[in-house]
Amino acid sequence: MTICGLQFGGCPNSLIYVRTEIKKLGAILSAIIVCSSVPAIAKESAGAASLPPTPVVTNRTPLLATPFVALPLGSVRPQGWLLKQCQLQRDGLTGNAEALYASDLGTNSAWLGGTGENWERGPYYFKGLVALAYTLNDDGLKQKAQKWMDWLLNHQGADGYIGPASNNDWWPRMVATYALKDYYEATADPRVPTVLSNYFRYMLENLPQRPLKEWGKARAGDEMDVAFWLYNRNGDTNLLALANLLRQQAYDWTGIFTSNNFALYGTDYQPKHNVNVEQALKFPPVYHQLSDEPDDDEALALGWDNLMREHGLSCGINSGTEFISGNASIQGVELCAIVEAMLSLETSVRITGDPVLADRLETISFNALPAALANNIKGLQYYTVPNNVVAIYGGHGFNQDYPNGTLPGPNSGYPCCRSNFHMGWPKLVQNAWAATADGGLAAIVYCPTIVNAMIGGHQIQVTEDTAYPFEEQVRLHISTTKTAAFPLVLRIPGWCGDATIAVNGKPQLGFKSGSFFRIQRKWKNGDLVTVNLPMPIQTSPGPSRSVAINRGPLVYSLRIGEDWSVRTPDPLKLGFDEFEIHPTTPWNYALQLAPDSPAAALAFTNFATPENPFDPAQPSVTLLAQARRLPDWTIGWRGTHAFEPPTSPVSSTSALETVTLVPFGSQHMRISWFPYLGQPAPTSGAIAENFDPTWSQRWTVFGGNWTARNATLNTVPGSANGAKALAMETAFTNFTYAADVSVGPSGDAGLIFRVSKPDIGADAYCGYYAGINPTTSELVLGYADNSWHEIARAPMHFDANKSYRLKVEVSGSHLRVLLGASQQPVIDVQDGHFSSGTLGVRDYCTDGDHSFSSFANLVATESSNNN
């Protein structure tokens, strides 16, 4: 294939963008400009639009050429169900935010010259407000956005400083400069480049004396992205010097992602704070444009694999409450993290050309985002939980806990998300399409949109007629004023092995799943491209051998009856109430299916896609399954979430029933990690755990932060009190169980055994615990049943952070605790509270900021003795 006169290998009708080849374009591509324009569009879209005069601009040298380039804000409009989401947001939380959150976003905001909120909430809000206003081409929202933009642009200091004088933190200005970038693309306001240039000069001059810290140090990739955007327009090489300085002062995200070092990077909590992590996903790809270093090129893929392997949730994103928090079905993810992950992936797929990132983007966008928003977008949920069977006021035991953190309402959790979520849908619309580096268009994410661009002097409109992901077919209608030659690039998702593509009914050949397919031809008005993406039903593994059910990009969850009751009425009486939700139908089911071939057991039904497919009253697609109830699977100790699903396969004598599965985002009550029926097969006999990189496939963590290094499992500073990790597949009755255990200067750590009903919390389990305590110089044995009961203790000296071989011998009611190589027990007692259960480890550090525990060389062997 030929791009700008350079020959690329491969079939001319197929394309997997190869970054090493695209780098050859260099200076040639830096001159390419694909002008974008948005004429009046079909009535299904957001309405008539003006013509954005700003062009699509590719990278200048020495920045590497990228396969895709962002279209200016406003080039892509939503239609169909996606338009409805944006309209609900306009009529809901976004359009009413300044009244609902008047103390932060009202006229007294410091970002409007007042004496009020002066940090991130104002910039978060107007960043999303600008995106939504120009995505919908809504005059009312534009007017709201204009006053924020005008204040920023009209109040720059003589030295280049922008924003409130009462707070000089670099971080909120990173959000503000991104909003200015978007605003300029939509309006070409000539003030913007000058203000940004002056501010970036101010940064370059002041960062050496006032370096990045905390949030700015974690999120510098966003500012780097804007600096490159401006450099591509004005060629000021000082912006490249600024990017290098930002890289030097920021956290080493490339190293953190590559080495899976989120939890143990220094003593700061920022690298394991999940919103930082999701925001930093873009950092290595963005900087790679300047560095051209292989480590920067590879870091995102490695980091994502590390995150999802140890912290992955069913809805396609890793957990974070608020720190990255393991793989339990009752852990959640913050709404801020969802929208930041979306923006990072949108940015990164353009730079890398990696279609896998777009697959991941679709999963998060079509599942996690709608699940975190009320169906009318008059409320949000701070935390989205994979298995969420009740939403009531109270703690969950998360490392950052908020009693209303899972309640849908305008004030759920901490105020950051209510300010930051607004960019989610509109930025997805903008980034669903991109320009190609050689003057074409690329469909990155499939959804109902209309894209307009001026290509080669011709006005091109592509109308994407589809209800995807609620249907399998995408129809692309080409409108052009005259015949125009340009490439159209289409993504073939990695999950789709049977895709077909036709142009005006003629089949296209030479593409494969998990790639971008390039169609180079002369397009004429009325051409039709039909993309069929058959969606297989598949499973993905979860904790306790549970499974999530996927069909294409949608994750399915159990339909549960929901009883919504107002907990906190809206004082403005605008319908923005806070709700509690109780289930009205059973939820504790195990599915009858084979995990490797689930389609045979599930019946798919599709309906005409409703205006709002995330409204549970308007079903769009369903799966019917056979299932049996599990009476022992109940609400957990706290009453705010369920216990973990029992380890699969499970047996049940309950009647076989037909249950309905619906899209993850269409309900707030859900089970999405399902146990499945079969003959139970727990691990017994013997285990030897070396905590290799696959350890999280066998272990589930409950609270705290855990990481495995050098065959050792560690908690980390900042872990919550009473953190546990359990080998959930084990079931031991009479056994010996030993591990090397060390604990910091404050607290205790040790082995738990014969465990059942584990939950988040110090004593939230049934089972025994034997541990060492350097603080009190004691070895202790006791049991928990949601409260602590001591059985025995023995005075012994233990050095902090020194490893000791701790062993328990258990036979019937006879419990012995041994230390080191001695064959004589330190504690030898009889207790019959629990007869069998799971093995695990437990940490209780009372000084969580400094102490941590470690566990290594874990061995358990079952015996037949019973005395």
Stockholm file with secondary structure:
# STOCKHOLM 1.0

chainA/1-867         MTICGLQFGGCPNSLIYVRTEIKKLGAILSAIIVCSSVPAIAKESAGAASLPPTPVVTNRTPLLATPFVALPLGSVRPQGWLLKQCQLQRDGLTGNAEALYASDLGTNSAWLGGTGENWERGPYYFKGLVALAYTLNDDGLKQKAQKWMDWLLNHQGADGYIGPASNNDWWPRMVATYALKDYYEATADPRVPTVLSNYFRYMLENLPQRPLKEWGKARAGDEMDVAFWLYNRNGDTNLLALANLLRQQAYDWTGIFTSNNFALYGTDYQPKHNVNVEQALKFPPVYHQLSDEPDDDEALALGWDNLMREHGLSCGINSGTEFISGNASIQGVELCAIVEAMLSLETSVRITGDPVLADRLETISFNALPAALANNIKGLQYYTVPNNVVAIYGGHGFNQDYPNGTLPGPNSGYPCCRSNFHMGWPKLVQNAWAATADGGLAAIVYCPTIVNAMIGGHQIQVTEDTAYPFEEQVRLHISTTKTAAFPLVLRIPGWCGDATIAVNGKPQLGFKSGSFFRIQRKWKNGDLVTVNLPMPIQTSPGPSRSVAINRGPLVYSLRIGEDWSVRTPDPLKLGFDEFEIHPTTPWNYALQLAPDSPAAALAFTNFATPENPFDPAQPSVTLLAQARRLPDWTIGWRGTHAFEPPTSPVSSTSALETVTLVPFGSQHMRISWFPYLGQPAPTSGAIAENFDPTWSQRWTVFGGNWTARNATLNTVPGSANGAKALAMETAFTNFTYAADVSVGPSGDAGLIFRVSKPDIGADAYCGYYAGINPTTSELVLGYADNSWHEIARAPMHFDANKSYRLKVEVSGSHLRVLLGASQQPVIDVQDGHFSSGTLGVRDYCTDGDHSFSSFANLVATESSNNN
#=GR chainA/1-867 SS CEETTEECCSCTTCBCCCHHHHGGGHHHHHTCEEECCCCCCCTTTTCCCCCCCCEEECCCTTSCCCSEEECCTTSEEECHHHHHHHHHHHHTTTTTHHHHTHHHHSTTCGGGTSSSCCSSHHHHHHHHHHHHHHHHTCHHHHHHHHHHHHHHHHCCCTTSCCSCTTCCCHHHHHHHHHHHHHHHHHHCCTHHHHHHHHHHHHHHHHTTTSCCCHHHHHSHHHHHHHHHHHHHHHCCTHHHHHHHHHHHHSCCHHHHHHHTCTTTSSSCSGGGBHHHHHHHTTHHHHHHHHHCCHHHHHHHHHHHHHHHHHHBCTTSSBCBSSBCCCSCTTCCEEHHHHHHHHHHHHHHHHHHCCHHHHHHHHHIIIIIHHHTBCTTSSCBCSEECSSBCCBCSSCCCCSSCCTTTTSCBTTCSSHHHHHHGGGHHHHHHHHTEEEETTSCEEECSCSSEEEEEEETTEEEEEEEECCTTSSSEEEEEEEESSCEEEEEEEEECTTCSSCEEEETTEECCSCCSSEEEEEEEEECTTCEEEEECCCCEEEEECGGGCEEEEETTEEEEECCCEEEEEEECCTTCSSCCEEEEEESSCCCEEECSCTTSGGGGCEEEECCCCSCTTCTTSCCEEEEEEEEECTTCCBCTTSSSBCCCCCSSBCCCSCCEEEEEEEGGGCSSBCCSBCBBSCCCCBCSEEEECCCTTGGGTCEEESSCEEEETTEEEECTTCCTTEEEEEEEEEESSEEEEEEEEECSSSEEEEEEEEESCCSSTTCSEEEEEEEETTTTEEEEEEEESSEEEEEEEECCCCTTCCEEEEEEEETTEEEEEETTCSSCSEEEECCSCCCEEEEEEEECSSTTTCCEEEEEEEEEECCCCC
#=GC SS_cons         CEETTEECCSCTTCBCCCHHHHGGGHHHHHTCEEECCCCCCCTTTTCCCCCCCCEEECCCTTSCCCSEEECCTTSEEECHHHHHHHHHHHHTTTTTHHHHTHHHHSTTCGGGTSSSCCSSHHHHHHHHHHHHHHHHTCHHHHHHHHHHHHHHHHCCCTTSCCSCTTCCCHHHHHHHHHHHHHHHHHHCCTHHHHHHHHHHHHHHHHTTTSCCCHHHHHSHHHHHHHHHHHHHHHCCTHHHHHHHHHHHHSCCHHHHHHHTCTTTSSSCSGGGBHHHHHHHTTHHHHHHHHHCCHHHHHHHHHHHHHHHHHHBCTTSSBCBSSBCCCSCTTCCEEHHHHHHHHHHHHHHHHHHCCHHHHHHHHHIIIIIHHHTBCTTSSCBCSEECSSBCCBCSSCCCCSSCCTTTTSCBTTCSSHHHHHHGGGHHHHHHHHTEEEETTSCEEECSCSSEEEEEEETTEEEEEEEECCTTSSSEEEEEEEESSCEEEEEEEEECTTCSSCEEEETTEECCSCCSSEEEEEEEEECTTCEEEEECCCCEEEEECGGGCEEEEETTEEEEECCCEEEEEEECCTTCSSCCEEEEEESSCCCEEECSCTTSGGGGCEEEECCCCSCTTCTTSCCEEEEEEEEECTTCCBCTTSSSBCCCCCSSBCCCSCCEEEEEEEGGGCSSBCCSBCBBSCCCCBCSEEEECCCTTGGGTCEEESSCEEEETTEEEECTTCCTTEEEEEEEEEESSEEEEEEEEECSSSEEEEEEEEESCCSSTTCSEEEEEEEETTTTEEEEEEEESSEEEEEEEECCCCTTCCEEEEEEEETTEEEEEETTCSSCSEEEECCSCCCEEEEEEEECSSTTTCCEEEEEEEEEECCCCC
//
